Amino acid sequence: MLGPGLITGASDDDPSGIATYSQAGAQFGYGMLWTMLFVYPLMAAMQEISALIGRVTGRGIAGNIRHYYSRWLLYPLVFSVLVANTINLAADLSAMGAALNLLVGGPALVYLVALAAVSVALQILVPYSRYAKILRWLCLALFAYVATVFIVRIDWGAALRGTFLPHLSLDSKYITMFVAVLGTTISPYLFFWQASGEVEEVTKNAAEKPLKQAPEQAPKQMERIKWDTYLGMAFSNVVAYFIILTAAATLNANGKTEIETAAQAAEALRPVAGPPAFFLFAAGIVGTGMLALPVLAGSAAYAVGEAMHWRTGLERKASEAKGFYAVIALATLIGVALNFWGLDPIKALFWSAVINGVVAAPLMVLMMIMTKNSKIMGKFTLDRRLLITGWIATVLMTGSAGALFWAML
């Protein structure tokens, strides 16, 4: 039953996300743990909505926008997602190369080139039906962050207070961090990936059809989507919770509050929590990165391919979807090149977050409108639960984008 939802949730804890969660724990200690409980129903609802768009219509998000709305609305959204994903790819590759350098020594740039090449080769050469299994197994890498907690000393009283008694502040640093956490958990690339992942599931199985064409399949598929999505997002947030917890118990507790990258967080753990914690944390960066790279590159390719009305899909051979695979290869190549051009991973994370924040709000508004349109969704328009939760998430993201610009100013 676990497929696109699990992979989407796990890929949300990419090296860039690990850096954000480590910063939250290092700067504010246990005081940011509550955000993981708060954001869970919102991110899960938006991902369920994304999955329903793909499964009901048989098209991804960009494909539906192209079919039913203006191209002037579609192209800026797709371009912004492509730019944000490429910058995010560059930052993730930088973190993975740095983590391998910490683990075994050697040149970080060589490592990131090799990891990028392996990722692209797998996406091009391995059909989706087999590649999805590889991605599901890569999700196990995230347990490194769960294991880390059991070899560091936790103040569980403070942790429980931070989890269930939110500490709020109007301080600009606190607001910026809250917006960063929100933007990391509710990101446009995750919407595109999960919707297109559901389309792939239909494509690879001849017995399955879009639910608009085969409503008799709806009960089983909608139940599967719900379990897949909510378990996947729970997995994502539990791991994020443990990353914040680890950073709070080790880095913040020892006065190390200025952590800027995931690799820095791993290195800072070594003298504070010992070699085992350092090893697990650093190895997790590489494992989660290998999961996140195809999601970032693939979601960009789905968005561009559907917008341009190309053949898309990881289940297709490269000769059948040349444009789609070209976007995957090019986005990854540019991500590699940015590291050779002296990429500042901190600025890369910042601008990726800014672009995602700007794109997320209008995209979410459009998704909410789209899923209430019976012309698009047939009789599978959103129920009251998803409608209310989805709009709460949309309003919150819109406010967060405004708060981010206020914090920048």
Secondary structure, 3 states (H helix, E strand, C coil): CCCHHHHHHHHCCCHHHHHHHHHHHHHHHHHHCHHHHHHHHHHHHHHHHHHHHHHHHCCCHHHHHHHHCCHHHHHHHHHHHHHHHHHHHHHHHHHHHHHHHHHHCCCHHHHHHHHHHHHHHHHHHCCHHHHHHHHHHHHHHHHHHHHHHCCCCCCHHHHHHHHHCCCCCCCHHHHHHHHHHHHHHCCHHHHHHHHHHHHHHHHHCCCCCCCCCCHHHHHHHHHHHHHHHHHHHHHHHHHHHHHHHHHHHHCHHHCCCCCCCHHHHHHHHHHHHCHHHHHHHHHHHHHHHHHHHHHHHHHHHHHHHHHCCCCCCCCCCHHHCHHHHHHHHHHHHHHHHHHHCCCCHHHHHHHHHHHHHHHHHHHHHHHHHHCCCHHHHCCCCCCHHHHHHHHHHHHHHHHHHHHHHHHHC
